[in-house]
Structures are given as C-alpha cells and as structure tokens.
Amino acid sequence: MSQGVKMKKKFIVFYTLFLLTTLINCGSNQEEGLRPPKGMVNLDFKNDKKTYKLLIMDSQNKDPYKSARVNLLSTLKKFGLIKNKNLNIKYYDIKNKTDKAIEILKREIPSYKPDVIFTNGTVMARAARKAFVDKKNVKFVFACVSDPIGEKLIKDFGVKPIHNFTGVSYPVAVKARFEFIKRVFPNVRKIAILSADMPQSKSYTSWVKKLFETDPQFKGYKVIFQKVELVTGKDSQEKMTQLMKPHVLRLNDKVDLFVSGNDQLGISDPLAKMMKENSKKPFVPLSQKPILKKIGGIAVIYPSSASMGVQAGYMIMKLFKGINIKNIPGEQPKKNGVAFNLIRAEKWGVKIPTELIELAGKNIVK
C-alpha cells in the first residue's frame, strides 16, 4: 500500500471521529462538563437573602422529564438555592392533560406568584403558551420540548425570544440521528419509524421526510411512518405498545430496521420489550435506558435529559438575577450520548465501528 493511500485512510478515520464527536458531543448522563460560559452573570446565591418562588410542572412524572427536573434542582442547589431556605418550590404532574395544566396555572399564578414557571415537556409547554403567552410578569422556562419552534414558543435557537418563553429542546438533531444510523447500519435501506399520534410526532415526521427528500446521502432510502393513537392516563405506554405490536408483526418482512419515534412511546420500556420479543429486524430506541438495562435495542444516539435540566437551571437562575427573558435565547441540548448492546449486535450481524464504541465509553453491554 502506498504512503499516500495510508495517509488518506488515516485522515478519513480522524475526520470521521472528529465529525461524530462534534455531532454527538457524548459523555455521561450527568452535569459534568456543563458549566456557565465565561462572562455569564454571577449566579452565586449562597449569600442571597431573598427567597425565590419556582413552580415546576411536568407533563408526566417519568423520564425524560424526571431526569431533567432532578438535574435542574441539583444545579440550583449547587449555586446556593436551597429548598425551603431561599427557594420555595411547588410541583405538579399534569399527567399529559392540557385542561388540568391550564386550571393549575390559572390558580397558582395569581395566588403563589412564582418568579419562574418550569414547564417540562411538550404538552405542558403547549398548555402554558395557549393560556399565558405574553402575559406580563409571567416567565416560563421549558425543557424536553420536541419542537419549540413549531409550538411557537420561540422563533429559533440562539436568537432573542419573541414571547415570555425560553428553554431547552429535546431531540437529537434529525440529521445527526440518521447519519449515526447510517454509520451503524450501512446496508439498511428500508426503515420503519414507530410513534404515537402526538404533536411532536407530526413535527418529527415532517423533519424526517424533508431530510430524506432533500439530502443526497439518503437517496435510495425508504421510510415507513407507523403511528398508533395517543393513549393518556394509567398504563398509557403499555396500551400504545399493544396497539403497535400488530404493525410490527406486519412490517417484519418489509423493512430492514425499526426506529422509535420522537415521543413518549419512543422512550418507553414497554415498546423496547415488545420489540425484543417480536421484531425480526434490529431496533433503534430513543433513549439509552433500554439498551443498558438489556430490555431491547442495539444502538442509540440519545439526547441527554440531564443536560436539558442543567441548561434550564442556568436560565432560571438568570431570571432570578433579573435578566430579561428576551436576552436568554432558547437552546438545544449541549450533550448527547451513544450506547450499544454488542451482544444483540452480534446476533443481528451488525459490526459497530470501533470509533463509535470508543465514544460510548461505559455505555456498552457486552
């Protein structure tokens, strides 16, 4: 092999690793590495005599919302905001019910008078916008929202908010996710995306369609969008999974790969378990948990809900310090991660690239 060919191969490996690191920016699902940027307003509350009021409202008391909330609170505590000392907190789980969310907001905003309201999840943020957009002295910070631009919470990322909302979105960028899938499954051409009939699923479907219709690197791919009706309340994930099962059985011989949608069904354990038991093709979940718990799935690039919580925490502290919400732009998660189940990968004859295994760190099942 000539020296020039060797150098070219080394460059390709180096560039691939650099590109994947840039897209993934992976790390552990913790707040490590997430620090306030230089020049940020002083966020030290240790000697602050004022007591701040925070209203926290989750779409559901489940991941990713739970993880985002836990990391948000740990971030506030780290900077000296201590619950029942200089920080008062009221918490609600709206169980994905819009009417319940609006009812609580209409009661708590005038009575509790929160300094900031943390709306955690798409359903919760949509309810807040529906009833309280641009209301004077009401400030919302969101997290885990699949499409804050489509929901008209913000105009775009990195620009001044146009309403009384700012926050952190949920998903890994569509292009980054499918470039990851292409890298792990180079022979796949027919993909089924499994989702519930939720607003964020509709937005995600439109983003994926646009990518596959306009990006030449995905020429020749076929994508099937399989949806089931949205079920709310008790055992909603299990019920939606049972609705999806016959579709998976029907699609087993028609696709090369199953991919979870970007919604509550996509992140659920029941879906991953059902896929492990019934799928004849590899499955890519939305979060790392099904892989690391050996519930199901081969490979995943996942959004860090911990990162969302930490970033939202910084935004809330800025608002506590008196920074105008119009000067706190919306953000995407600063950290994503990758995880692999090498046992299941071997079963399906999938060879995970070495550079990706190195990026995954401890997120490996073998």
Backbone torsions as a table, in degrees:
resi	resn	phi	psi	omega
1	MET	NA	131.2	-177.1
2	SER	-69.4	158.0	179.2
3	GLN	-61.8	-35.7	-179.4
4	GLY	-65.1	-40.6	178.8
5	VAL	-66.3	-41.8	178.5
6	LYS	-60.1	-44.9	-179.8
7	MET	-63.6	-39.4	-179.9
8	LYS	-63.5	-42.6	-180.0
9	LYS	-65.1	-40.5	178.0
10	LYS	-62.3	-39.7	179.6
11	PHE	-65.0	-42.1	-179.5
12	ILE	-61.9	-44.7	179.1
13	VAL	-62.4	-45.6	-179.5
14	PHE	-62.9	-44.6	-177.9
15	TYR	-66.8	-38.8	178.1
16	THR	-61.9	-44.6	179.7
17	LEU	-64.0	-41.7	178.5
18	PHE	-63.1	-44.4	-179.0
19	LEU	-63.9	-46.0	-179.1
20	LEU	-64.8	-39.0	177.9
21	THR	-62.9	-39.9	179.2
22	THR	-64.6	-44.2	-178.5
23	LEU	-70.0	-42.2	-172.8
24	ILE	-85.7	-43.1	-175.0
25	ASN	44.4	50.4	-168.1
26	CYS	-81.9	163.9	179.5
27	GLY	179.2	-176.0	179.4
28	SER	-69.4	158.0	-177.0
29	ASN	-80.6	53.7	-179.7
30	GLN	-130.3	177.9	-177.1
31	GLU	-86.6	0.1	-179.6
32	GLU	-58.7	139.7	180.0
33	GLY	85.6	-11.4	178.7
34	LEU	-100.3	100.1	-177.4
35	ARG	-124.0	153.2	176.6
36	PRO	-59.1	135.6	179.1
37	PRO	-65.1	157.0	179.6
38	LYS	-59.2	142.1	178.2
39	GLY	88.3	-3.6	-179.6
40	MET	-69.3	150.7	177.0
41	VAL	-55.0	146.4	179.7
42	ASN	-60.3	120.4	-176.7
43	LEU	-105.4	20.4	-179.2
44	ASP	-79.5	118.3	179.7
45	PHE	-110.5	8.1	-172.8
46	LYS	-61.8	-34.6	-179.2
47	ASN	-108.3	15.6	-178.6
48	ASP	-79.2	125.0	-177.4
49	LYS	-85.5	-13.5	-178.0
50	LYS	-76.6	149.6	173.5
51	THR	-105.9	126.7	-175.6
52	TYR	-102.0	148.3	-179.6
53	LYS	-112.8	125.7	-179.6
54	LEU	-123.4	127.0	174.2
55	LEU	-105.0	120.2	-179.0
56	ILE	-109.6	127.2	-179.6
57	MET	-132.8	112.9	179.5
58	ASP	-91.9	142.9	169.7
59	SER	-62.0	-40.8	174.0
60	GLN	-151.0	152.6	177.3
61	ASN	-87.0	58.7	179.7
62	LYS	-141.2	164.4	172.4
63	ASP	-67.4	145.8	9.2
64	PRO	-84.1	-8.0	-175.2
65	TYR	-62.4	-42.0	-178.1
66	LYS	-62.3	-46.0	179.6
67	SER	-63.2	-42.2	178.0
68	ALA	-61.3	-43.6	-179.0
69	ARG	-64.6	-45.6	-179.2
70	VAL	-60.0	-44.2	-179.2
71	ASN	-72.5	-30.7	173.5
72	LEU	-61.3	-49.9	-177.2
73	LEU	-65.6	-37.2	178.5
74	SER	-67.5	-31.8	177.0
75	THR	-68.7	-44.2	177.5
76	LEU	-60.6	-42.6	-179.6
77	LYS	-63.6	-38.6	-179.6
78	LYS	-59.4	-32.2	-178.3
79	PHE	-97.7	12.2	170.8
80	GLY	100.7	8.6	177.6
81	LEU	-93.6	104.0	-172.2
82	ILE	-107.4	126.8	-179.9
83	LYS	-58.6	135.2	179.8
84	ASN	68.4	9.7	174.0
85	LYS	-116.2	-72.6	173.7
86	ASN	-118.6	13.2	178.4
87	LEU	-139.1	116.7	173.0
88	ASN	-99.4	135.4	-176.4
89	ILE	-128.9	132.7	167.0
90	LYS	-116.0	136.6	-175.1
91	TYR	-126.4	140.0	175.6
92	TYR	-138.8	141.4	169.4
93	ASP	-108.4	113.1	-174.5
94	ILE	-85.9	-5.6	177.8
95	LYS	55.3	39.7	177.7
96	ASN	60.3	29.5	-179.7
97	LYS	-111.0	111.0	-175.4
98	THR	-62.3	-45.6	-178.4
99	ASP	-60.5	-39.3	178.0
100	LYS	-63.3	-42.0	-179.8
101	ALA	-61.8	-46.8	-179.1
102	ILE	-63.9	-40.3	179.1
103	GLU	-60.3	-44.4	-179.8
104	ILE	-65.7	-44.8	-179.5
105	LEU	-61.5	-43.3	-179.6
106	LYS	-64.0	-27.5	178.5
107	ARG	-84.5	-45.0	-171.0
108	GLU	-81.6	-31.5	-178.7
109	ILE	-61.5	-48.3	178.8
110	PRO	-76.7	-28.2	-176.1
111	SER	-89.6	-48.5	-178.4
112	TYR	-81.3	-31.7	-179.3
113	LYS	54.1	61.3	-179.0
114	PRO	-67.9	145.1	174.9
115	ASP	-71.6	-36.3	179.1
116	VAL	-144.3	145.4	174.6
117	ILE	-115.3	122.4	178.6
118	PHE	-95.3	110.7	-179.5
119	THR	-101.6	111.7	-168.5
120	ASN	-106.8	100.3	179.5
121	GLY	114.8	157.7	-175.4
122	THR	-63.7	-46.8	-177.2
123	VAL	-61.6	-42.8	-179.6
124	MET	-66.2	-45.5	-179.0
125	ALA	-65.2	-37.4	179.2
126	ARG	-64.9	-40.8	178.0
127	ALA	-62.5	-41.7	179.7
128	ALA	-64.7	-42.4	179.7
129	ARG	-66.4	-39.8	-178.3
130	LYS	-57.8	-37.9	-173.0
131	ALA	-105.2	-22.3	-168.7
132	PHE	-133.8	18.0	179.2
133	VAL	-63.9	132.3	177.3
134	ASP	64.7	17.1	174.9
135	LYS	-71.5	131.7	-175.6
136	LYS	-61.1	135.6	175.9
137	ASN	67.2	13.8	174.4
138	VAL	-111.3	119.5	-174.9
139	LYS	-119.5	127.4	-178.0
140	PHE	-114.5	134.8	169.2
141	VAL	-119.6	123.1	-178.7
142	PHE	-105.1	162.5	170.1
143	ALA	-149.4	162.7	176.9
144	CYS	57.7	34.3	176.0
145	VAL	-98.7	123.5	-172.8
146	SER	-68.1	-34.5	-175.8
147	ASP	-145.9	73.4	-177.0
148	PRO	-65.6	-22.8	177.2
149	ILE	-75.5	-48.0	177.5
150	GLY	-64.2	-30.2	177.2
151	GLU	-78.2	-4.8	179.2
152	LYS	63.2	32.3	172.5
153	LEU	-80.5	-40.2	176.9
154	ILE	-134.6	162.0	178.7
155	LYS	-80.6	-40.2	179.6
156	ASP	-169.0	171.4	176.6
157	PHE	-80.6	143.8	175.2
158	GLY	78.0	7.1	178.1
159	VAL	-122.0	163.6	-178.0
160	LYS	-61.9	131.8	176.7
161	PRO	-60.1	146.9	-179.5
162	ILE	-97.4	-10.7	179.6
163	HIS	-128.0	-164.0	178.1
164	ASN	-93.0	36.5	179.4
165	PHE	-128.4	139.7	165.1
166	THR	-149.1	171.8	-179.3
167	GLY	159.3	-160.8	-173.4
168	VAL	-125.8	128.4	-179.4
169	SER	-75.5	174.2	-176.6
170	TYR	-99.1	-54.9	-160.6
171	PRO	-77.7	154.7	162.2
172	VAL	-63.0	139.4	179.1
173	ALA	-52.8	137.1	-175.3
174	VAL	-55.6	-45.2	-178.0
175	LYS	-63.3	-42.1	179.7
176	ALA	-62.4	-39.4	-178.6
177	ARG	-65.4	-44.3	-176.3
178	PHE	-80.9	-22.7	169.4
179	GLU	-67.9	-37.6	174.9
180	PHE	-62.3	-46.8	179.2
181	ILE	-61.2	-41.8	179.2
182	LYS	-63.4	-37.1	-179.3
183	ARG	-68.4	-40.3	-177.3
184	VAL	-78.8	-36.3	-176.7
185	PHE	-121.0	72.1	-173.6
186	PRO	-64.8	-20.4	-177.6
187	ASN	-95.5	-3.1	-179.4
188	VAL	-74.0	136.4	176.7
189	ARG	-132.4	-21.7	-179.7
190	LYS	-117.8	119.1	-173.2
191	ILE	-123.2	134.2	173.0
192	ALA	-107.4	127.3	177.7
193	ILE	-105.7	122.7	-173.0
194	LEU	-104.6	124.1	-177.3
195	SER	-150.8	167.5	173.1
196	ALA	-95.5	160.3	-178.0
197	ASP	-80.8	74.7	179.8
198	MET	-117.3	156.4	-179.3
199	PRO	-55.7	-41.8	179.9
200	GLN	-65.7	-27.4	176.7
201	SER	-68.9	-36.3	178.6
202	LYS	-65.5	-43.9	177.6
203	SER	-62.5	-44.4	-178.5
204	TYR	-62.6	-40.7	177.3
205	THR	-59.0	-43.0	-179.6
206	SER	-65.9	-38.3	178.3
207	TRP	-65.1	-43.3	-179.0
208	VAL	-66.1	-43.8	178.6
209	LYS	-58.0	-45.2	-179.7
210	LYS	-61.8	-42.8	-179.7
211	LEU	-60.1	-49.1	-175.1
212	PHE	-74.5	-21.2	177.9
213	GLU	-85.2	-25.8	-172.3
214	THR	-113.6	-22.4	-176.0
215	ASP	-91.2	117.8	-175.9
216	PRO	-62.8	-23.5	-178.7
217	GLN	-70.3	-13.1	178.2
218	PHE	-108.9	18.0	176.3
219	LYS	-64.0	134.0	-179.8
220	GLY	94.4	-4.0	177.4
221	TYR	-86.4	149.6	174.5
222	LYS	-123.6	130.8	-179.2
223	VAL	-120.1	129.0	175.9
224	ILE	-108.8	125.0	179.2
225	PHE	-99.4	110.6	-179.1
226	GLN	-108.8	116.8	-178.8
227	LYS	-117.2	153.7	170.9
228	VAL	-125.1	162.1	-177.7
229	GLU	-66.1	149.7	178.4
230	LEU	-74.0	130.7	175.5
231	VAL	-118.1	131.6	178.4
232	THR	-114.0	170.8	176.9
233	GLY	87.7	-159.2	-175.5
234	LYS	-63.4	135.5	177.1
235	ASP	58.5	31.5	-177.2
236	SER	-63.4	-40.3	-178.1
237	GLN	-66.8	-40.6	179.0
238	GLU	-64.3	-41.4	-178.8
239	LYS	-66.9	-42.5	178.7
240	MET	-66.9	-34.3	177.5
241	THR	-63.1	-42.3	178.5
242	GLN	-65.5	-32.3	175.3
243	LEU	-68.1	-31.7	-177.9
244	MET	-79.2	-27.8	-173.1
245	LYS	-52.3	-50.4	-179.4
246	PRO	-62.7	-28.9	177.7
247	HIS	-69.7	-38.6	177.5
248	VAL	-63.8	-44.5	178.8
249	LEU	-60.9	-37.7	179.7
250	ARG	-70.3	-34.4	-174.9
251	LEU	-89.2	-8.4	-175.1
252	ASN	-50.6	-41.1	-176.7
253	ASP	-96.1	6.8	-176.7
254	LYS	-112.5	-10.2	-178.2
255	VAL	-131.2	166.3	177.5
256	ASP	-99.9	-19.1	-172.2
257	LEU	-156.4	142.0	172.2
258	PHE	-107.0	136.5	180.0
259	VAL	-129.8	133.4	178.6
260	SER	-73.4	148.2	175.4
261	GLY	-76.1	-179.9	-175.8
262	ASN	-100.8	70.8	-177.5
263	ASP	-157.1	-172.2	-176.5
264	GLN	-65.6	-34.3	175.6
265	LEU	-65.3	-42.1	-177.0
266	GLY	-61.3	-27.1	-177.2
267	ILE	-96.4	1.6	-171.2
268	SER	-83.2	147.8	173.9
269	ASP	-66.3	-41.1	-179.1
270	PRO	-57.2	-39.3	179.1
271	LEU	-63.7	-45.8	-179.3
272	ALA	-61.4	-41.9	179.1
273	LYS	-64.2	-42.9	178.9
274	MET	-62.5	-40.4	179.8
275	MET	-66.3	-38.8	178.6
276	LYS	-61.5	-36.1	-176.6
277	GLU	-84.9	-25.4	-169.5
278	ASN	-122.7	-16.4	-176.7
279	SER	-81.6	138.1	174.4
280	LYS	-97.3	0.5	-179.6
281	LYS	-128.9	159.6	179.8
282	PRO	-58.9	155.2	-177.7
283	PHE	-128.0	132.5	176.6
284	VAL	-110.5	108.2	179.9
285	PRO	-78.3	-177.3	-178.8
286	LEU	-94.9	-26.7	-178.7
287	SER	-124.6	169.3	-177.8
288	GLN	-80.6	-19.8	-173.0
289	LYS	-57.4	-46.9	-179.9
290	PRO	-59.6	-32.8	-179.7
291	ILE	-74.2	-50.0	-175.8
292	LEU	-69.4	-27.7	176.2
293	LYS	-88.5	1.3	178.9
294	LYS	62.2	29.5	178.7
295	ILE	-78.0	-39.8	-179.2
296	GLY	171.6	161.9	179.4
297	GLY	99.7	153.8	-179.7
298	ILE	-106.7	-49.9	-172.2
299	ALA	-144.8	151.1	178.9
300	VAL	-155.8	142.8	162.3
301	ILE	-110.4	121.4	-168.6
302	TYR	-125.1	149.2	175.5
303	PRO	-78.4	142.1	-179.8
304	SER	-87.0	107.1	176.3
305	SER	-66.7	-26.9	174.7
306	ALA	-61.8	-43.7	178.4
307	SER	-61.2	-41.9	178.9
308	MET	-59.5	-42.9	-179.8
309	GLY	-65.5	-42.7	179.4
310	VAL	-63.1	-47.6	-179.0
311	GLN	-63.0	-42.2	177.7
312	ALA	-64.0	-34.6	177.5
313	GLY	-61.1	-43.2	177.1
314	TYR	-60.4	-40.8	-179.6
315	MET	-64.3	-42.7	179.6
316	ILE	-62.9	-42.3	179.3
317	MET	-65.0	-36.4	175.8
318	LYS	-60.6	-43.8	179.5
319	LEU	-65.6	-39.0	175.4
320	PHE	-58.5	-35.1	-178.9
321	LYS	-80.7	0.0	175.8
322	GLY	95.1	7.0	177.0
323	ILE	-69.5	134.0	178.9
324	ASN	-64.9	134.2	-178.8
325	ILE	-59.2	-26.8	179.5
326	LYS	-67.7	-13.5	178.7
327	ASN	-104.5	16.8	178.1
328	ILE	-124.3	89.4	-176.0
329	PRO	-65.3	153.2	173.2
330	GLY	-67.5	153.2	-175.6
331	GLU	-133.6	161.6	167.2
332	GLN	-100.7	160.5	179.8
333	PRO	-56.5	136.1	-178.9
334	LYS	-84.2	-14.1	-180.0
335	LYS	-131.8	136.6	170.0
336	ASN	-126.4	173.5	178.8
337	GLY	-145.5	170.1	174.6
338	VAL	-129.2	149.7	178.2
339	ALA	-144.6	150.1	-177.2
340	PHE	-141.3	143.5	168.4
341	ASN	-107.3	100.7	-174.7
342	LEU	-71.3	-24.1	178.2
343	ILE	-67.2	-48.6	179.8
344	ARG	-70.4	-32.2	177.0
345	ALA	-61.6	-41.9	178.6
346	GLU	-65.0	-38.1	179.0
347	LYS	-59.0	-39.9	-177.8
348	TRP	-90.1	0.3	180.0
349	GLY	72.9	29.1	-179.6
350	VAL	-98.6	125.9	179.3
351	LYS	-99.5	108.9	-179.7
352	ILE	-76.3	125.6	179.2
353	PRO	-56.7	138.9	-176.4
354	THR	-57.0	-41.1	-177.0
355	GLU	-64.6	-29.9	177.3
356	LEU	-74.7	-37.6	176.3
357	ILE	-61.0	-39.6	178.4
358	GLU	-65.3	-37.3	178.6
359	LEU	-68.1	-30.1	-177.3
360	ALA	-69.9	-24.9	179.8
361	GLY	62.7	-118.9	-178.1
362	LYS	-84.9	-4.8	-176.8
363	ASN	-82.7	54.0	-176.6
364	ILE	-129.7	133.8	170.5
365	VAL	-109.3	123.7	-178.5
366	LYS	-147.4	NA	NA
